[in-house]
Amino acid sequence: MPQQWPAFSPQELARTLLAGDRPWLKDFYVMFSSYWGGFSQDPALWGVPPDDHMVHRGDAVFESLKCADGRVYCLPEHMERMRFSAKGLELQLPKEFDDLLDIIRQARALDGHDDFTIRVTVSRGPGSFSVNPYDSAGGSQLYVVTYKLKTPSEEQYKKGVTLATAPFPAKDEYAVIKSCDYLHNVLAKKSAVDAGAQYVVSFDREGCLTEGATENVVVVTKDGDLCAPSFSRILKGVTLTRVMDIARELVAEGTLRSVGNRDMTEKEAKSEAGEVFLATTSFGVLGVSHWDNEPVGEGKAGPISLELLRRLEKDVRSNGPRNTSLK
């Protein structure tokens, strides 16, 4: 006989979800949903409507932010990039977006953590399974989730990480928009993991360096030039932009010769690199020890990477102008 699956009542479904053994949920704290109109601290009950165009088309934009010591780092910069991304997709921000800071503050008050990650997503909204964005009758939605901030160990920061080149070109259309369409990033990351590496880097169809799956990639040449890819080719990272500002302090001190954007081929990047590092919100700056199984520099995180990490972390943990208090 065919399997007979239960048809749950709402109460039975809630009990079933809450009773399930899902150990990964311990790292999730609070979710706000404009679709519900409120918060939930029970991750087993969290959900997004399956007809939300974010779910079945990737039609949404998002930002990941870091909260350290009860202060959100670079909140205005992240929100400005989100507005830029939404405009690029002709996606209207929901009215709740104007209350984002209050929403984050309430989420923190519910859970009480001082260090955590914040995922802010604006979706096209529910209404159909069509590709037509105008079928989203429910309107755009705001989803905010707070969860555990995970960073590498001190040893990994010093040792550095391994990097592999993706076996296919980087995405070029909408590369500057932080949308939820991450299939290319997923497959690029898979290619690196399958090759035994921890992170991945892609080159575009013109052969120029772009970025990782979720990280910006920076080359520090042997001559002391810090080179990030052109911002017309990649997502302009909030953390990367801040790191480049901090790196200009090293130029003034004579440790670096220059800081800027430059198109680099794979041959140029590998042959000229004295250091390579990754930059992203979650871990800040992370040096690369090997690229495609070949050592970079001395085969460990380089001195520029480590100094930029130290200065960035000091900036993140400070009570400076780039930090928005949630207290």
Buried (B, 14 or more C-beta within 10 A) or exposed (E): EEEEEEEEEEEEEBEEBEEEEEEEEEEBBBBBBBBBEEBBBEBBEBBBBEBBBBBEBBBBBBBBBBBBBBBBBBBEBBBEBBBBBBEBBEBBBBEBBEBBBEBBBBBBEBBEBEBBBBBBBBBBBBBBEEEEBEBBEBBBBBBBBBBEBEBBEEEBBBBBBBBBBBEEBBBEEEBBBBBBBBEBBEBBBEBBEEBEBBBBBBBBEEEBBBBBBBBBBBBBBEEBBBBBBBBEBBBBBBBBBBBBEBBBBBBEEEEBEBBEBBBBEBEBBBEBBBBBBBBBBBBBBBBBBBBBEEEBBEEBBBBBBBBBBBBBBEBBBBEEEBBBEBE
